[in-house]
């Protein structure tokens, strides 16, 4: 389940920090953009968890609930 990256999902960098040779070594984001990126990363993490569990066998909720209660 590969999510396709859309143009609006690309990180908007406010300014790059470069070393003496001109290589980019850091990026400055405004707080709004940082919050947006954090939400995107959380969504990606959730999608990965779903993808990892898609092959797990299904279990009836009632059976699962009984099994959990019997462990207590």
C-alpha positions in Angstrom: 0.0 0.0 0.0 2.3 2.8 -1.2 1.0 6.3 -0.7 1.6 8.6 -3.6 3.3 11.9 -2.6 1.3 14.9 -3.8 2.8 18.3 -4.6 1.1 19.9 -1.5 2.8 17.3 0.8 6.3 18.5 0.0 8.0 20.3 2.8 8.1 24.1 2.4 11.6 25.2 3.5 11.8 28.9 4.6 15.6 29.0 4.4 18.6 26.6 4.0 21.7 26.8 6.1 24.9 26.0 4.1 28.4 25.2 5.0 31.5 27.0 3.7 31.4 25.0 0.5 27.7 25.9 -0.1 26.3 22.4 0.7 23.0 22.4 2.4 23.4 21.2 6.0 20.1 22.3 7.6 16.7 23.8 6.9 14.6 26.4 8.6 10.9 25.8 8.7 8.2 28.0 10.2 6.2 26.5 13.1 3.1 26.1 11.0 5.0 24.0 8.5 6.8 22.0 11.2 3.4 21.1 12.7 2.1 20.1 9.3 5.1 17.8 8.7 4.7 16.2 12.2 1.1 15.4 11.3 2.2 13.9 7.9 4.8 11.7 9.7 2.1 10.5 12.2 -0.2 9.6 9.3 2.7 7.7 7.6 3.3 5.8 10.8 -0.3 4.9 11.1 -0.4 3.7 7.5 2.7 1.6 8.1 1.1 0.0 11.1 -2.1 -0.8 9.1 0.0 -2.2 6.3 2.0 -4.4 8.7 -1.2 -5.8 10.2 -3.2 -6.4 7.0 -2.1 -10.0 6.9 -3.0 -10.8 10.5 -6.0 -13.2 10.8 -9.3 -11.7 11.7 -10.8 -12.5 15.1 -14.4 -12.1 16.3 -14.7 -9.4 18.8 -16.8 -11.5 21.2 -14.2 -14.3 21.2 -11.4 -11.8 21.7 -13.3 -10.1 24.6 -13.9 -13.5 26.3 -10.2 -14.4 25.9 -9.1 -11.1 27.4 -11.5 -11.4 30.3 -10.3 -14.9 31.1 -6.7 -13.6 31.5 -7.8 -11.2 34.2 
